[in-house]
Amino acid sequence: MSLDIEINGINLANPTMLAAGVMGTTASSLKRIGRRGAGAVVTKSITEDAKKGHPGPVITKTKCGWINSMGLPNPGAKNMKDELISIAEGKIPVIGSVAGSNIDEYIKICDQIEKYVDAIELNLSCPNVEGGIISKNPHLVKKYTSSIKEKVDVPVWVKVSPETGDISKIATMAEKGGANSIVAINTYKGMRIDVESGTPILSNKIGGVSGKHIFPMALRCIYKISSEVNIPVIGVGGISNWRDAVEMIMAGAHAVQIGSAIGDNIDVFREISEGISKFMDRKNFSSVSEFRGTVL
């Protein structure tokens, strides 16, 4: 029995990955996640220039997770390159998440970091300058994906938003643009209000909702996307235990990314892997692929 998987030629020791946006801006934190059992790590979304992000407060806890509006704070591609060089000295696969205002920015960022990552994850699911959230527009998704794919030598993953009319259509257009894998989903929009002051809690008012309560919606998206595309799908959204991960895989996911659950348990990667292993032993599965997509 083995938990090893391969995605676009990248070998992972198990199907769990760190999601973009959490503990992903320094080599030390990414290496720490690797030591805690993740099969791969994804960086915080990297922009061309350093960004401070929104003024605080930028995050607030909910009953089942978080709402955040960070504003993509990161050290910028030039500074992040040094962190990536350090991570590359380790054994864990590193996926570089990138975000920009237009195609040229994405390409410039990729050009600076692609030598130090195993794949590029295009963040097309956060607010961008051209057309708002790019992954709302199928034609822009294809355009961005194909344009960037032509310029990089590593696999290109496209992360799509659930804030669309038909997420499977968006994923299909990314595939037509040459995407090697689809990553889904990003957060849902939400907000909270402080009733004593009568003002929104977040400085940006609206934020992204993550955590356990979005898992059923994320699972539906993975099922729909996996039914339509022929490339690997990585499931993200509310995963907090091995059962969630197995459900995602049964819905068609090749691997899963974990973010919010780290806030409660940094050993969640190892615990999920151990849970999947016990599940496979009980069901007499010799590999993860044997139960992938069983409900499709």
C-alpha positions as CSV (number, residue, x, y, z in Angstrom):
1,M,0.0,0.0,0.0
2,S,1.3,3.4,-0.9
3,L,0.2,7.0,-0.5
4,D,2.6,8.2,-3.2
5,I,1.0,10.1,-6.0
6,E,2.2,11.9,-9.2
7,I,0.8,15.1,-10.6
8,N,2.2,16.4,-13.9
9,G,5.5,14.5,-13.2
10,I,5.8,15.8,-9.7
11,N,6.1,13.1,-7.1
12,L,4.4,13.6,-3.7
13,A,4.9,11.4,-0.7
14,N,1.1,11.7,0.1
15,P,-1.9,13.6,-1.4
16,T,-1.9,16.5,1.1
17,M,-0.6,19.9,0.3
18,L,-0.4,23.3,2.0
19,A,-2.9,25.7,0.3
20,A,-1.7,29.1,-0.9
21,G,-2.1,32.0,1.6
22,V,-1.2,30.2,4.9
23,M,2.4,30.1,6.2
24,G,3.7,30.6,2.7
25,T,5.9,33.6,2.6
26,T,9.2,32.3,4.2
27,A,11.4,29.3,3.6
28,S,11.3,28.4,7.3
29,S,7.5,28.2,7.5
30,L,7.2,26.2,4.3
31,K,9.9,23.8,5.5
32,R,8.1,23.5,8.8
33,I,4.9,22.4,7.0
34,G,6.9,19.9,5.1
35,R,8.3,18.5,8.3
36,R,4.7,18.2,9.7
37,G,3.8,15.8,6.9
38,A,2.6,17.7,3.9
39,G,3.3,16.1,0.5
40,A,3.9,19.5,-1.1
41,V,3.6,23.2,-0.3
42,V,2.2,26.1,-2.1
43,T,3.5,29.6,-1.5
44,K,1.6,32.7,-0.7
45,S,0.5,34.3,-3.9
46,I,3.5,36.3,-5.2
47,T,3.1,39.6,-7.0
48,E,5.7,41.5,-9.1
49,D,6.4,44.1,-6.4
50,A,6.1,43.8,-2.6
51,K,2.6,44.4,-1.2
52,K,1.7,45.4,2.3
53,G,-1.9,44.3,1.9
54,H,-5.0,46.0,3.4
55,P,-4.8,47.8,6.8
56,G,-6.1,45.9,9.7
57,P,-8.2,44.3,10.8
58,V,-7.8,41.8,7.9
59,I,-9.1,38.6,9.5
60,T,-11.8,37.5,11.9
61,K,-12.8,34.1,13.1
62,T,-16.2,32.5,12.5
63,K,-17.9,29.5,14.2
64,C,-16.4,27.2,11.7
65,G,-13.5,29.0,10.1
66,W,-12.3,32.5,9.1
67,I,-13.2,35.5,7.0
68,N,-10.1,37.3,5.6
69,S,-9.3,40.2,3.4
70,M,-5.6,40.3,3.5
71,G,-5.0,42.1,0.2
72,L,-2.3,39.6,-0.9
73,P,0.6,40.9,1.3
74,N,3.9,39.4,0.1
75,P,7.5,40.3,-0.3
76,G,7.4,40.5,-4.1
77,A,9.0,38.2,-6.7
78,K,12.5,39.5,-6.3
79,N,12.6,39.0,-2.5
80,M,10.6,35.8,-2.6
81,K,13.2,34.2,-5.0
82,D,15.7,34.0,-2.1
83,E,13.2,32.1,0.0
84,L,12.4,29.8,-2.8
85,I,16.1,29.0,-3.4
86,S,16.4,28.0,0.2
87,I,13.3,25.8,0.0
88,A,14.6,24.1,-3.2
89,E,17.4,22.7,-1.2
90,G,14.9,20.4,0.6
91,K,13.0,17.4,-0.8
92,I,9.4,18.6,-0.7
93,P,7.8,19.8,-3.9
94,V,7.2,23.6,-4.0
95,I,4.4,25.2,-6.0
96,G,4.7,28.9,-6.6
97,S,1.4,30.8,-6.5
98,V,1.4,33.9,-8.6
99,A,-1.0,36.9,-8.9
100,G,-0.9,39.9,-11.1
101,S,-2.9,42.7,-12.6
102,N,-2.4,41.6,-16.2
103,I,-0.8,38.9,-18.3
104,D,2.5,40.7,-18.6
105,E,2.8,40.9,-14.8
106,Y,2.1,37.2,-14.5
107,I,4.8,36.4,-17.0
108,K,7.4,38.6,-15.3
109,I,6.7,36.9,-12.0
110,C,6.9,33.4,-13.5
111,D,10.2,34.3,-15.2
112,Q,11.8,35.2,-11.9
113,I,10.6,32.2,-9.9
114,E,10.1,29.2,-12.2
115,K,13.6,27.9,-11.8
116,Y,13.0,27.4,-8.1
117,V,9.5,25.8,-8.1
118,D,8.1,22.5,-9.4
119,A,4.9,24.1,-10.8
120,I,3.2,27.5,-11.1
121,E,-0.2,28.0,-9.6
122,L,-2.0,30.9,-11.3
123,N,-4.2,32.7,-8.8
124,L,-7.0,33.8,-11.2
125,S,-9.6,33.7,-8.3
126,C,-8.7,36.8,-6.3
127,P,-9.7,40.3,-7.4
128,N,-7.5,41.4,-10.3
129,V,-7.4,44.6,-12.3
130,E,-8.5,43.3,-15.7
131,G,-12.1,42.2,-15.5
132,G,-12.3,41.8,-11.7
133,I,-11.9,38.2,-10.7
134,I,-10.4,36.7,-13.8
135,S,-11.8,33.3,-13.3
136,K,-15.3,34.7,-13.7
137,N,-14.6,35.2,-17.4
138,P,-14.1,31.9,-19.4
139,H,-12.4,33.6,-22.3
140,L,-10.0,35.5,-20.0
141,V,-9.2,32.3,-18.2
142,K,-8.2,30.7,-21.5
143,K,-6.3,33.8,-22.7
144,Y,-4.3,34.1,-19.4
145,T,-3.6,30.4,-19.2
146,S,-2.4,30.0,-22.8
147,S,-0.3,33.1,-22.8
148,I,1.5,32.2,-19.6
149,K,1.8,28.5,-20.5
150,E,3.7,29.5,-23.7
151,K,6.3,31.3,-21.6
152,V,7.1,28.8,-18.8
153,D,8.7,25.4,-18.7
154,V,7.2,24.0,-15.5
155,P,3.6,22.7,-15.2
156,V,0.9,25.4,-14.9
157,W,-2.0,24.9,-12.5
158,V,-5.0,27.3,-12.6
159,K,-6.9,28.1,-9.4
160,V,-10.5,29.0,-10.0
161,S,-13.2,30.7,-7.9
162,P,-16.6,29.3,-6.9
163,E,-18.0,32.8,-7.4
164,T,-18.8,32.0,-11.0
165,G,-21.9,30.9,-12.9
166,D,-20.5,27.5,-13.9
167,I,-17.2,26.6,-12.4
168,S,-16.8,23.5,-14.5
169,K,-17.0,25.7,-17.6
170,I,-14.2,27.9,-16.3
171,A,-12.1,24.9,-15.6
172,T,-12.7,23.5,-19.1
173,M,-11.5,26.8,-20.6
174,A,-8.4,26.6,-18.5
175,E,-7.8,23.1,-19.8
176,K,-8.3,24.4,-23.4
177,G,-5.7,27.1,-22.6
178,G,-3.2,24.4,-21.8
179,A,-3.5,24.1,-18.0
180,N,-1.8,21.0,-16.6
181,S,-4.0,20.9,-13.5
182,I,-7.0,22.7,-12.0
183,V,-7.0,23.9,-8.3
184,A,-10.5,24.5,-6.8
185,I,-11.8,26.3,-4.9
186,N,-10.9,29.6,-3.5
187,T,-13.0,31.3,-0.8
188,Y,-16.6,32.5,-0.9
189,K,-17.4,36.2,-0.3
190,G,-18.8,37.1,3.1
191,M,-18.7,39.7,5.9
192,R,-19.3,40.3,9.6
193,I,-20.5,43.4,11.4
194,D,-19.7,44.5,15.0
195,V,-23.1,45.2,16.4
196,E,-21.8,47.5,19.2
197,S,-20.1,49.9,16.8
198,G,-22.3,49.2,13.8
199,T,-19.4,48.9,11.5
200,P,-17.9,46.0,9.4
201,I,-15.3,44.1,11.3
202,L,-12.9,43.9,8.4
203,S,-11.3,47.1,7.1
204,N,-12.2,46.1,3.5
205,K,-15.7,45.2,4.7
206,I,-16.0,42.1,2.4
207,G,-13.7,39.1,2.8
208,G,-13.2,35.5,1.8
209,V,-14.9,32.8,3.8
210,S,-13.0,29.7,4.5
211,G,-13.1,26.7,6.9
212,K,-15.2,23.6,7.6
213,H,-18.5,25.2,6.5
214,I,-17.6,25.5,2.9
215,F,-16.5,21.9,2.4
216,P,-19.8,20.6,1.0
217,M,-19.8,23.4,-1.6
218,A,-16.1,22.7,-2.5
219,L,-16.8,19.0,-2.8
220,R,-19.7,19.8,-5.3
221,C,-17.3,21.9,-7.3
222,I,-14.6,19.2,-7.4
223,Y,-17.2,16.6,-8.6
224,K,-18.5,18.9,-11.4
225,I,-15.0,19.9,-12.5
226,S,-13.7,16.3,-12.4
227,S,-16.7,15.2,-14.5
228,E,-15.7,17.7,-17.3
229,V,-11.9,17.9,-17.5
230,N,-9.2,15.3,-18.4
231,I,-6.4,16.9,-16.3
232,P,-5.7,16.4,-12.6
233,V,-7.8,18.3,-10.1
234,I,-6.6,19.5,-6.7
235,G,-9.4,19.9,-4.2
236,V,-9.4,22.8,-1.7
237,G,-12.0,24.2,0.7
238,G,-12.8,23.2,4.3
239,I,-10.8,20.0,4.5
240,S,-10.0,19.3,8.1
241,N,-9.8,15.5,8.5
242,W,-9.1,12.3,6.5
243,R,-12.7,11.7,5.7
244,D,-12.9,15.0,4.0
245,A,-9.8,14.2,2.0
246,V,-11.2,10.8,1.0
247,E,-14.5,12.4,-0.1
248,M,-12.6,14.9,-2.3
249,I,-10.6,12.0,-3.9
250,M,-13.7,10.0,-4.5
251,A,-15.2,13.1,-6.2
252,G,-12.2,13.1,-8.5
253,A,-9.4,15.0,-6.8
254,H,-5.9,13.8,-7.3
255,A,-4.7,15.7,-4.2
256,V,-6.0,18.1,-1.6
257,Q,-4.8,21.4,-0.2
258,I,-5.3,22.4,3.4
259,G,-5.3,26.0,4.8
260,S,-7.7,27.0,7.6
261,A,-7.4,23.7,9.5
262,I,-3.8,24.5,10.3
263,G,-5.1,27.2,12.7
264,D,-6.4,24.5,14.9
265,N,-3.9,21.8,14.3
266,I,-0.5,22.1,12.4
267,D,-0.2,18.3,12.4
268,V,-3.3,18.0,10.2
269,F,-1.3,16.9,7.2
270,R,0.2,13.9,9.0
271,E,-3.1,13.0,10.7
272,I,-4.9,13.1,7.4
273,S,-2.3,10.9,5.7
274,E,-2.4,8.4,8.5
275,G,-6.2,8.3,8.3
276,I,-6.2,7.7,4.6
277,S,-3.6,5.0,5.1
278,K,-5.8,3.2,7.7
279,F,-8.8,3.6,5.4
280,M,-6.9,2.1,2.5
281,D,-5.8,-0.8,4.6
282,R,-9.3,-1.5,5.8
283,K,-10.7,-1.3,2.3
284,N,-7.8,-3.3,0.7
285,F,-6.7,-0.4,-1.6
286,S,-3.1,-0.6,-2.7
287,S,-3.0,3.0,-4.1
288,V,-4.9,6.2,-3.9
289,S,-5.9,5.9,-7.6
290,E,-8.0,2.9,-6.8
291,F,-10.7,5.0,-5.1
292,R,-10.2,8.2,-7.0
293,G,-13.3,9.3,-8.9
294,T,-15.5,6.4,-7.7
295,V,-18.6,8.6,-7.7
296,L,-18.1,10.0,-11.2
